[in-house]
Amino acid sequence: MRVHIGGDHAAFELKQYLQARLAGAGYEVVDHGATAYDAQDDYPGFCLACAEGVVADQARGAEALGIVLGGSGNGEVIAANKVTGARAAVIHSQETATLARQHNDANIASIGGRMHTVDECVALALLFVATPFSGAERHVRRLREVAQYEQTGELSA
């Protein structure tokens, strides 16, 4: 599986460490930046590029997920979700990591590097990428409703 990753200065060291851990666990990691620490950089470009990479890979039928990192994970999830086809979720516990994948088929995890220890962040990321979507009909139906709105702008009845 390919794991796209992006984040700003608030989680730069975490991103570097997480990439090594993901690669060590057998994942192909694609780094969308930041590639150097810059206390003045901005997260949107890194998160948007990460989300675009995930969506493009999935459109080609490739197995891919993404992880965006920042201080809280909130701005990062907002940015990632601007990409059509992205389903980013803020992950802050084992339960949210699991449910984001099982119930929401989230394809991007957003983790706040200032909210957890490095080890906690790594554990959440590894749990997220290892958890499959359940495929339960009720979840598929709900995701279809969201995708329909994303494409048409129309609310379903």
C-alpha positions as CSV (number, residue, x, y, z in Angstrom):
1,M,0.0,0.0,0.0
2,R,1.1,3.5,-0.8
3,V,0.8,6.1,2.1
4,H,0.9,9.7,1.1
5,I,2.0,12.1,3.9
6,G,2.2,15.8,4.3
7,G,2.5,18.4,7.0
8,D,3.9,21.7,8.1
9,H,6.5,22.8,10.7
10,A,4.2,22.0,13.6
11,A,4.7,18.3,12.9
12,F,7.9,18.3,10.8
13,E,10.0,16.0,13.1
14,L,7.0,13.7,13.6
15,K,6.5,13.4,9.8
16,Q,10.1,12.5,9.3
17,Y,9.9,9.8,12.1
18,L,6.5,8.5,10.9
19,Q,7.8,8.1,7.4
20,A,10.6,5.9,8.6
21,R,8.2,3.8,10.7
22,L,5.7,3.4,7.9
23,A,8.5,2.4,5.5
24,G,9.8,-0.1,8.1
25,A,6.3,-1.6,8.3
26,G,6.4,-2.2,4.5
27,Y,4.4,0.8,3.2
28,E,5.5,2.8,0.2
29,V,5.6,6.4,1.5
30,V,5.2,9.4,-0.7
31,D,6.3,12.7,1.0
32,H,4.4,15.8,-0.1
33,G,6.4,18.1,2.2
34,A,7.5,20.0,4.1
35,T,10.9,18.7,3.1
36,A,12.8,21.1,5.4
37,Y,11.8,22.8,8.7
38,D,10.5,26.3,8.2
39,A,8.6,27.9,11.1
40,Q,6.7,30.1,8.7
41,D,5.4,27.5,6.3
42,D,1.7,26.9,5.7
43,Y,-0.1,23.6,5.8
44,P,-2.6,23.9,3.0
45,G,-0.3,23.1,0.1
46,F,1.2,20.1,1.8
47,C,-2.2,18.7,2.8
48,L,-3.8,19.4,-0.6
49,A,-1.0,17.7,-2.4
50,C,-1.3,14.7,-0.1
51,A,-5.0,14.5,-0.7
52,E,-4.6,14.8,-4.4
53,G,-2.1,12.0,-4.4
54,V,-4.4,9.7,-2.5
55,V,-7.4,10.5,-4.7
56,A,-5.4,10.1,-7.9
57,D,-3.9,6.7,-6.8
58,Q,-7.3,5.4,-5.8
59,A,-8.8,6.6,-9.1
60,R,-6.2,4.4,-10.9
61,G,-7.3,1.5,-8.7
62,A,-4.2,1.6,-6.5
63,E,-4.3,0.9,-2.8
64,A,-3.5,4.2,-1.1
65,L,-4.2,6.2,2.0
66,G,-2.9,9.5,3.4
67,I,-1.8,11.1,6.6
68,V,-1.7,14.9,7.1
69,L,0.0,16.3,10.1
70,G,0.0,19.6,11.9
71,G,-0.4,21.1,15.3
72,S,-4.0,20.2,16.0
73,G,-5.0,18.3,12.8
74,N,-8.0,20.7,12.4
75,G,-6.7,23.0,9.6
76,E,-5.1,20.0,7.9
77,V,-8.4,18.1,7.8
78,I,-10.2,21.1,6.4
79,A,-7.6,21.6,3.6
80,A,-7.5,17.9,2.7
81,N,-11.3,17.7,2.5
82,K,-11.3,20.4,-0.2
83,V,-10.1,17.8,-2.7
84,T,-12.9,16.0,-4.4
85,G,-12.9,12.4,-3.4
86,A,-10.9,13.0,-0.2
87,R,-12.5,11.7,3.0
88,A,-10.2,13.0,5.7
89,A,-10.9,12.5,9.4
90,V,-9.3,13.9,12.5
91,I,-7.8,11.0,14.4
92,H,-7.3,11.5,18.2
93,S,-7.8,8.0,19.7
94,Q,-7.7,4.3,18.7
95,E,-11.5,4.4,18.4
96,T,-11.5,7.3,16.0
97,A,-8.7,5.8,13.9
98,T,-10.6,2.5,13.7
99,L,-14.1,3.9,13.1
100,A,-12.8,6.4,10.5
101,R,-11.7,3.5,8.4
102,Q,-14.4,0.9,9.3
103,H,-17.5,3.1,9.0
104,N,-16.4,6.1,7.0
105,D,-13.9,4.6,4.6
106,A,-11.7,7.7,5.4
107,N,-8.8,7.7,3.0
108,I,-6.8,10.4,4.9
109,A,-6.1,10.6,8.6
110,S,-5.4,14.0,10.1
111,I,-3.3,13.9,13.3
112,G,-2.3,16.8,15.6
113,G,1.3,16.4,16.4
114,R,1.0,18.8,19.4
115,M,-1.9,16.8,20.8
116,H,-0.1,13.5,21.3
117,T,3.3,12.0,22.0
118,V,5.3,10.8,19.0
119,D,4.7,7.2,19.9
120,E,0.9,7.8,20.2
121,C,0.9,9.5,16.8
122,V,2.7,6.6,15.2
123,A,0.4,4.1,16.8
124,L,-2.7,6.0,15.6
125,A,-1.3,6.2,12.0
126,L,-0.3,2.5,11.9
127,L,-3.8,1.5,13.2
128,F,-5.5,3.8,10.6
129,V,-3.6,2.3,7.6
130,A,-4.0,-1.2,8.8
131,T,-7.8,-1.0,9.4
132,P,-10.0,-2.0,6.4
133,F,-13.4,-0.5,5.5
134,S,-16.2,-2.8,6.7
135,G,-18.2,-2.5,3.5
136,A,-21.4,-2.7,5.5
137,E,-24.4,-1.6,3.4
138,R,-25.4,1.2,5.7
139,H,-21.9,2.7,5.4
140,V,-21.8,2.3,1.7
141,R,-25.2,4.0,1.4
142,R,-24.1,7.0,3.5
143,L,-20.8,7.4,1.6
144,R,-22.8,7.3,-1.7
145,E,-25.0,10.1,-0.4
146,V,-22.0,12.2,0.5
147,A,-20.3,11.5,-2.9
148,Q,-23.6,12.4,-4.7
149,Y,-23.7,15.8,-2.9
150,E,-20.0,16.4,-3.7
151,Q,-20.7,15.8,-7.4
152,T,-24.1,17.5,-7.8
153,G,-24.5,19.9,-4.8
154,E,-28.0,18.4,-4.2
155,L,-29.2,17.0,-0.9
156,S,-30.7,13.5,-1.1
157,A,-34.2,13.0,0.4
